[in-house]
Amino acid sequence: MQQQGEKVFEHEWEPIEHISPYLQLAVICSEDQKFLKHKGFDVKAIEKAFRQNSTGKNIKGGSTISQQTAKNVFLWPSRSWIRKAFEAYFTFLIELLWSKERILEVYLNSIEMGDGIYGVSAATNYWFGKSPAKVTQFEAAAIAAILPNPRKYKAQPPTAYIQKRKEWIVKQMQYYGTFELNPEK
């Protein structure tokens, strides 16, 4: 039941054209800098995560945006080898059938960007009172900074850790420069 004064957001689908290029670039720089180049899997990132996770300290993920999209859209949230196998299968299919533009659009509309806040429209409205098209570079970086653990971290006001991540993401965005998801258009 909703408490008085509690914010309630409907999940609204946002076409990629209505999502700030800053937000698109921020999640690529934060989550998967090889997104436009790989075919769904970043083998080096997976190997690095496997090596680090075998130590048992600071568990890290090596999933690409494509893998996260497959998991969020088609699968259940638990961690198991069976789910990972299905994730690989669906990742292969979406990379085969969808454009990078479509993958990013689905990703941005399906991921959790705050505790119980799903999709770019709800996130930008909740964190900054704006539509996804109006988000600035720094606001986009703040949202991307919480993605490793959106139930724990807040885009606003940022903790020292999130502020440091946000600054790192903005630098990465500047290094990455402009990008085009669908150069054929």
N, C-alpha and C positions, 0 to 999 in steps of 0.2 A: 504494500500500500504506500502511496506517495505521501511524504511528510509535507507540511505546508512550507513553502519557500524552496523546496527541493526542485532542482532543474530536471526536466525530462526532455530528452531529445529523440525525435523520430529518426530512423535510419533512412537517409535520403541518398540515392545514387547520384553521383556527380560525374558527368562525362569528363574525360581527360582535358578537353578544351576549357572547362570551367575550373580547373585546378591550377593554381599558381605554378609557373615553371620553377619558382624557388622551392616549392614543396616537393615537386617531382625530383629535382636535382638533389635536395637535401637528403631524401631517403636513399637515393642511389649512392651518394657519397658516404652516408652513414652505414648502410646495410650491405651494399653490393656494388663496388666500384667497377667491376667487370661485367655488369649486367648487360650492357649493349654489345659485348663481345662474345660471351659464352653461349652455349647451347643448353643452358639450364643448370649446369653443374660447374662449380669452381673446384677442380680436383685439388689444387694446392691448398685452398682454404679448408677443404674437408680433411685432408691429411694433417694439416696444422692443428685443427680442432681435435682430431683423433689423438694425436701425440700429446697435446696439452691435457685433454680429458682423461687420458690413461694414468696421469699422475694423481688424479682425484682432487686437485685444487682448481678453484675458479673455472667451473665448467663453462665452456664456450661453444657456441654453435658455428657451424661452417656452411649453413644453408644460404642459398641464393634467394633473391626475390622470387624467382620462379618456383623454387622448392617451397618457400613459405606460402605462396599463393596456392599451390596444389594442396598443401596441408590445410590451410584455412578454409578453402572452398569445398574440398571433397572428403576430408578425413576427420577423424576424432583427435582430441588433443593429447592423449597419452603418449608416452615414449616407449616404443618397442621396436624390435627388428622387423616385425610384420608390418607395422605402420610405416616404417622407413621404406620398406620395399614397395608398398603402395604409393608412397610419396614419390619415389623415383619413377614409377610407371606413369603417374599423372603428370609429373614434371616433364617427362619425355613427350607426352601427348600435347600438353599446352604449348610447349616450345615448337612442336611440329605444326599445330593448328592455329595458334594465335600469334599476332604480331607482338613485338616488345611493347608497343603502345597499349595494346589490349591487356597484356599481362600486368603492366604497371597500373593501369586504370582499375582492374579488378583487385589488385593488391591494396591500393590506396582506399578502396571502398569496402574492404573486408577486414583489415587488420584492426587490432585493439590499440588505441592511442591514448589510453588512460584507463583507469579502473572502471570497466563496464562501458567504455566509450568506443564504439565501433564505427569505423569509416571516417573519411576525411571531412565530411560535412559536419558531423557531430563534434569531431575533435576541434576544428577551427572555431566553431561556434562556442564550444565549451571553454576552451583555453583563451580565446582572444575576442569573442563576440563578433566574429567576421565570417564571411563566406570563404570557401577555399580559394576563390579567385583573388581575394584581397590580401592574402597573407604576405608579409614582408620576408625578406631573406632571413632575418634574425628570428622571427616567429616560426618560420619553417624549420630552421635549425633547432629551435627549442623542442618542437614536436618530434623531429627525428631523433633528438638526443635521448628521449625517454623510451624509444622502441625496444631496447634490450629487455626492459622490464616495466611495461606501462602500468602495471598495477602497483608498483613500488614508487616510481618516480613521477614527478609533476613537472609539466612544462612551464608552469608559472605559479608561484614564484620559484625560480630555479635554486636548487641547493648548490653548494660550491662545486660538487661533482658534475651536476648537469650543466652548470655555467661553463665549466672547463670543456666538457664534451661539445657544447654548443659552439664555443669558439673554435674548436678543432674542426667541426663540421663546416663552419663558414670558411675556414682556410681551405679545406678540401674542395668546397664549391668553387672558390676562386681559382685553385689549381686546375680543376676539372674544366672550368670554362663553360661556355654554352654547349648545348647538345641538342641533337634532333632525334626524336624517337623513331620517326618514320620518314627517312630521307626521300623515299619514292614520291611522297605527296608534293 
